[in-house]
Amino acid sequence: MTPTILGLCGSLRTQSYNRKLLNQAVQLFGPCSYQEISLNLPLYDEDLEDRDGIPEQVQHLADAIKSADGIIVVGPEYNKGLSGALKNGLDWVSRVPGGVWKTKPVAVMSAASGRSGGETAQYMLRHCLTPFGAQLISAPMVAVANAAQEFDEEGNLTNERYFTAIKGLMAELRYLSEKSH
C-alpha cells in the first residue's frame, strides 16, 4: 500500500518557487497518494472561532493532516520570517482538538530569492511545529537560494546539489511514512 502524503505550501502564488519545489519533492518521493491543501484561510480570529466554530476549510486541513502518513511543508522567507499564510494555517490547526500533528513525519523545505534560501523561515517553522509533537526530519536541509535561477521552464530544479538533497530528504520521509502507515 502506498503512503498518503500531504503537501502544504506557504506561498499562495500558483507559480511560486516553493510550489515548484513541492512538486519536485513529490516527484522524487515516488509512488504515493498525494494531495495539496491550500493555506488560503481566513485570518485566525478568536471572535470568529467563538461565534462560528472552526471554519470548514480549516477542519478539512486538520483532517488531511491527521490522515496523512507524511507531510511536506515548503515556504518562502518574507522579511526574515515564515509567511503569514503558513503561520496562520498553523495557528488555526492548533485550535482543532486532537493534536493532528502528533508523531507525523514532516519534511520542511524552502526556496527564496535571497542567498540563504529561506533558512531563517525554516528555523521559525520548525520552532512553531515543535509544540505539536510532529516528527521533524532534521536532515538533509533543503534551502534553495536564488530560486529564480534554479528552476527551468518546466519547473524542475537544475542544480544537482539541491536535487540530491531533496532525494535524501524524501527517502527519509518515505521510510518514516511507511513505518507509521
Buried (B, 14 or more C-beta within 10 A) or exposed (E): EBBBBBBBBBBBEEEBBBBBBBBBBBEBBEEBEBEBBEBEBEEBEEEEBEEEEBBEBBBBBBBBBBEBBBBBBBBBBBEEBBBEBBBBBBBBBBEBEEBBBEEBBBBBBBBBBBEBBBBBBBBBBBEBBEEBEBBBBEEBBBBBBBBEEBBEEEBEBEBEEBBEBBBBBBBBBBEBBBEBE
